[in-house]
Amino acid sequence: MTKHRNPLPTVDVIIEMVSSEKPSQGLTGGGIVLVERKNQPRGWALPGGFVDYGEPLAAAARREAREETGLEIELIEQFHAYSDPTRDPRQHTISTVYLARASGTPVGADDALRARVFTRATLPGNLVFDHQQILADYFEYREHGKRPPASR
């Protein structure tokens, strides 16, 4: 008899930093938060992680953001789901990606070595998982209102 296997649910959060002086202006003007991972695969990533059993997706997004960056976030919207079986080299995962905003200074914690704010022009080259594609989709959405195709 074949054992049934399912992909694991995860969340990722694109945290848009907002100036405390002008919280309603240009969400991407302050940049977005990435974390440098302590564990394999090593590199820079969106804050995120696995959804706990019994935990709603939005709660998992807020928890992971807080654990990895120290920021209390405001979820703006559920952006897109990414399900390519090769998106995570460790195992098949499906990520629900949220857009959020926060102010303050991100600090790496939990399984993040550090957290930093990047703009599109300053993104690091060693993004892990499919986060380069997610961020390309995000910037396309923010600049042109175009959502990613359903096939991602």
C-alpha positions as CSV (number, residue, x, y, z in Angstrom):
1,M,0.0,0.0,0.0
2,T,1.3,3.4,-1.0
3,K,1.6,6.0,1.8
4,H,-0.2,9.2,1.0
5,R,1.9,12.4,1.2
6,N,0.9,16.0,1.1
7,P,2.9,19.2,0.6
8,L,3.5,21.1,3.8
9,P,1.8,24.5,4.3
10,T,4.0,27.5,4.8
11,V,3.6,31.3,4.9
12,D,6.0,34.1,3.7
13,V,5.5,37.8,4.4
14,I,6.6,40.7,2.3
15,I,6.9,43.4,5.0
16,E,6.8,46.9,3.6
17,M,8.5,49.3,5.9
18,V,6.5,52.5,6.4
19,S,7.9,55.8,7.7
20,S,6.5,56.7,11.1
21,E,6.2,60.4,9.9
22,K,4.1,59.4,6.8
23,P,2.5,56.0,7.5
24,S,-0.1,56.3,4.7
25,Q,2.4,57.1,1.9
26,G,4.3,54.9,-0.5
27,L,4.4,51.5,1.0
28,T,7.5,50.4,-0.9
29,G,9.3,53.7,-0.3
30,G,10.8,52.4,2.9
31,G,11.8,49.1,1.4
32,I,11.0,45.5,2.4
33,V,12.4,43.3,5.1
34,L,14.5,40.2,4.4
35,V,16.2,37.9,6.9
36,E,19.5,36.0,6.6
37,R,18.8,32.4,7.4
38,K,20.8,30.5,10.1
39,N,19.9,27.1,8.6
40,Q,20.1,25.5,5.3
41,P,19.5,26.6,2.7
42,R,21.6,29.6,3.7
43,G,21.0,33.0,2.2
44,W,18.4,35.8,2.3
45,A,14.7,35.1,2.5
46,L,11.4,36.6,3.2
47,P,10.3,36.1,6.8
48,G,8.2,33.0,7.0
49,G,7.9,29.4,7.9
50,F,5.7,26.4,8.6
51,V,2.1,26.7,9.7
52,D,1.5,25.0,13.0
53,Y,-1.3,22.4,13.3
54,G,-4.6,24.3,14.1
55,E,-3.1,27.7,13.3
56,P,-4.8,30.0,10.7
57,L,-2.6,31.2,7.9
58,A,-2.8,34.8,8.9
59,A,-1.8,34.0,12.5
60,A,1.2,32.0,11.2
61,A,2.2,35.0,9.1
62,R,2.1,37.3,12.0
63,R,3.9,34.9,14.3
64,E,6.7,34.1,11.8
65,A,7.2,37.8,11.1
66,R,7.4,38.6,14.8
67,E,9.8,35.7,15.6
68,E,12.2,36.4,12.8
69,T,12.2,40.2,12.7
70,G,10.8,41.4,16.0
71,L,8.2,43.5,14.1
72,E,4.5,43.6,14.8
73,I,3.0,43.7,11.4
74,E,-0.3,44.7,9.9
75,L,-1.4,42.3,7.2
76,I,-2.6,44.2,4.1
77,E,-3.7,41.3,1.9
78,Q,-3.1,37.7,0.9
79,F,-0.9,38.2,-2.2
80,H,-0.5,34.8,-3.9
81,A,0.1,31.1,-3.4
82,Y,3.3,29.4,-4.7
83,S,3.3,25.7,-5.1
84,D,6.1,24.6,-7.5
85,P,7.2,21.2,-6.0
86,T,10.9,22.4,-6.4
87,R,10.4,25.8,-4.6
88,D,12.0,24.4,-1.4
89,P,15.0,22.0,-1.9
90,R,14.2,20.2,1.4
91,Q,10.6,19.1,0.7
92,H,7.5,20.0,-1.2
93,T,5.8,23.1,0.4
94,I,3.0,25.4,-0.6
95,S,3.5,29.0,0.5
96,T,0.7,31.5,1.0
97,V,2.4,34.9,0.7
98,Y,1.0,37.9,2.5
99,L,1.7,41.6,2.1
100,A,2.1,43.5,5.3
101,R,3.4,46.8,6.7
102,A,5.3,47.7,9.7
103,S,7.4,50.5,11.2
104,G,10.4,50.3,13.5
105,T,13.8,48.5,13.1
106,P,13.8,44.8,12.2
107,V,16.1,42.6,14.3
108,G,17.0,39.0,13.3
109,A,15.9,36.4,15.8
110,D,14.8,32.8,16.1
111,D,16.2,31.1,12.9
112,A,17.3,34.4,11.3
113,L,20.9,35.6,11.8
114,R,19.8,39.2,11.0
115,A,17.1,41.2,9.3
116,R,17.6,44.1,7.0
117,V,15.6,46.5,4.9
118,F,16.2,46.4,1.1
119,T,14.9,48.3,-1.9
120,R,14.4,46.7,-5.3
121,A,17.8,48.2,-6.3
122,T,19.6,46.8,-3.3
123,L,18.2,43.2,-3.1
124,P,20.9,40.7,-2.2
125,G,22.0,38.2,-4.9
126,N,21.7,35.1,-2.7
127,L,18.0,34.8,-2.3
128,V,16.8,31.3,-1.4
129,F,13.8,29.2,-2.3
130,D,11.7,30.9,-5.0
131,H,11.9,34.3,-3.3
132,Q,13.5,36.0,-6.3
133,Q,10.4,35.0,-8.3
134,I,8.1,36.1,-5.5
135,L,9.8,39.5,-5.2
136,A,9.7,40.0,-9.0
137,D,6.0,39.3,-8.9
138,Y,5.6,41.6,-6.0
139,F,7.4,44.5,-7.7
140,E,5.4,44.0,-10.9
141,Y,2.2,44.1,-8.8
142,R,3.2,47.2,-6.9
143,E,4.4,49.1,-10.1
144,H,1.7,47.9,-12.6
145,G,-1.1,46.3,-10.6
146,K,-0.4,43.0,-12.4
147,R,-0.9,39.9,-10.3
148,P,1.2,36.7,-10.8
149,P,-0.2,34.0,-13.1
150,A,-2.2,31.2,-11.5
151,S,0.5,28.7,-12.6
152,R,3.0,29.8,-9.9
